[in-house]
Amino acid sequence: MFGYIRPVRPDMLVGDDELYSAVYCGLCRYSGRHVTHASRFLLNYDFAFLAVLRASLTNEEIRTERVRCPYKFRKRSSAVCDGAFASAAGYFGILTYYKLLDDLNDERGWKKFGKKFLLPLASRMRKKARALGTDEKLVTKPLEDLAALEKEGKEHGNVSPDRAADCFARLTAGIASEGLTGTDADIARQCGYHIGRFVYLIDALDDLEEDAKSGNFNPFLLRYGSLSDAQSHADEIRTTLEDSMRVFSRTYALRCGPVLTPLDRIIFNIADLGGKAAVARVLSGRNNRKAKRNLK
Amino acid sequence: MTDPYKVLGVSPNASDEEIKKAYRALVKQYHPDNYADNPLANLAAEKMKAINEAYDEIQKMRAGGSGQTGSGTYSQSGSSAFAQVRQLINAGSLSEAETLLNRTPVSERTAEWHFLKGVILYRNGWVQDARTEIDTACSMDPYNSEYRSFQQRMNTGSTRSPYGEQGQESFGNCDVCDVCSALMCLNCLCRSGSRC
């Protein structure tokens, strides 16, 4: 998860924007306290969204308080929502550890050497995250499937983007629906699935040039053959990414009451506007400073 | 049963008109047609049922007329094998439906086959492959309204979202262009009147 899922803040109501900032601040503080202090510098928007989604799906009450942030040098509003924060911060710790392991497998040279030094820190994050009650199996099984699929894709080249995204989507579906039962779990699973699919595919799109150079697994390169072919199918890629957000939005609407709550409005903003904005950002190359590309 | 007023999101003191308005908005939102392609279609149908029951309850309590009912199922005819596949899809047995569908020889894969394949893929969350199949079905049978409406539904977001295309429409149906065109029409009428 790399910070693609964020709201379009100019379009939010002022109160909703303040609540979203408070959730981010609260999650940052919570992860600093429970999943090592370093996690405060690594946290990203995707996990703030996960916290908002979990708080909404579990109907957890969010309380705000005024606290001083040591990095902003002023008092600000911070949310307290322990259940959702434990889930978001916990899985952040676990996923960071497995992301580092994956990088160590893929990379060579100085980068690999540098990342080896981060392994003790990531192991500590994982240990602390486990103490928060996270279920590591929710993460390991889909990641194992994904690794097997990437190997198959490199050898045979017959893995579709949907099939590749399915593994990561199952991972996020498991996290979103953890502890829920009945229809709530069904809705959470479906919402989590499409968020995971979106994140996996937009990350693949963002890494398109890099993967074409390095020869790493990329589902779009496998589907379309080459970098230029993939770039010429930008509209098709955009459509499939936006499709996921549309399904998410329609599914989430099933659990909304007659009057939308601030959390509902934040989630709809991210799904309906944030998703499109993220795709536009990645396609225009604004998301990746290293790789300037001219896709439309 | 829960408080019918809460289900419709209105206060017990609301007027009949307000209740009808809230009911219509919810019916529009949760109509099964909006969720026909969604794996949680049955949930939308349940919501719809609860809304209808709440509305009926309020009508009865107020000794008014009868409430409206409305629900829709998503199925259509076809060959017997495809009818069975449809039944399995509606029952939520997607893997069984897919296995049955894949038994059809390649030479006998009609537009309906591609459509059903697309529905299964869509419900599994494999949206890109689903689009390919639905597009194939539509190109093989361009006049089939079922395939066309599914294709259109794939392009629509939530009717509930204040940020969606339909949600933004609900902020106000009258924009500057509407006002200008109305004024132009009125102006034409005024001129013609003065000349007569």
HADDOCK unambig.tbl for C-alpha pairs under 7 A between the chains (distance, minus, plus):
assign (segid A and resid 162 and name CA) (segid B and resid 126 and name CA) 5.04 0.50 0.50
assign (segid A and resid 162 and name CA) (segid B and resid 128 and name CA) 6.49 0.50 0.50
assign (segid A and resid 162 and name CA) (segid B and resid 129 and name CA) 6.91 0.50 0.50
assign (segid A and resid 240 and name CA) (segid B and resid 127 and name CA) 6.44 0.50 0.50
assign (segid A and resid 240 and name CA) (segid B and resid 128 and name CA) 5.41 0.50 0.50
assign (segid A and resid 243 and name CA) (segid B and resid 127 and name CA) 6.90 0.50 0.50
assign (segid A and resid 246 and name CA) (segid B and resid 156 and name CA) 6.85 0.50 0.50
assign (segid A and resid 246 and name CA) (segid B and resid 157 and name CA) 4.67 0.50 0.50
assign (segid A and resid 246 and name CA) (segid B and resid 158 and name CA) 6.96 0.50 0.50
assign (segid A and resid 249 and name CA) (segid B and resid 157 and name CA) 6.34 0.50 0.50
assign (segid A and resid 249 and name CA) (segid B and resid 158 and name CA) 5.49 0.50 0.50
assign (segid A and resid 250 and name CA) (segid B and resid 157 and name CA) 5.93 0.50 0.50
assign (segid A and resid 250 and name CA) (segid B and resid 158 and name CA) 4.31 0.50 0.50
assign (segid A and resid 253 and name CA) (segid B and resid 158 and name CA) 6.59 0.50 0.50
assign (segid A and resid 253 and name CA) (segid B and resid 160 and name CA) 6.10 0.50 0.50
assign (segid A and resid 254 and name CA) (segid B and resid 44 and name CA) 6.54 0.50 0.50
assign (segid A and resid 258 and name CA) (segid B and resid 8 and name CA) 6.35 0.50 0.50
assign (segid A and resid 258 and name CA) (segid B and resid 9 and name CA) 4.89 0.50 0.50
assign (segid A and resid 259 and name CA) (segid B and resid 9 and name CA) 6.69 0.50 0.50
assign (segid A and resid 268 and name CA) (segid B and resid 161 and name CA) 5.74 0.50 0.50
assign (segid A and resid 268 and name CA) (segid B and resid 163 and name CA) 6.54 0.50 0.50
assign (segid A and resid 269 and name CA) (segid B and resid 163 and name CA) 5.95 0.50 0.50
assign (segid A and resid 272 and name CA) (segid B and resid 163 and name CA) 6.03 0.50 0.50
assign (segid A and resid 272 and name CA) (segid B and resid 164 and name CA) 5.70 0.50 0.50
assign (segid A and resid 273 and name CA) (segid B and resid 163 and name CA) 6.88 0.50 0.50
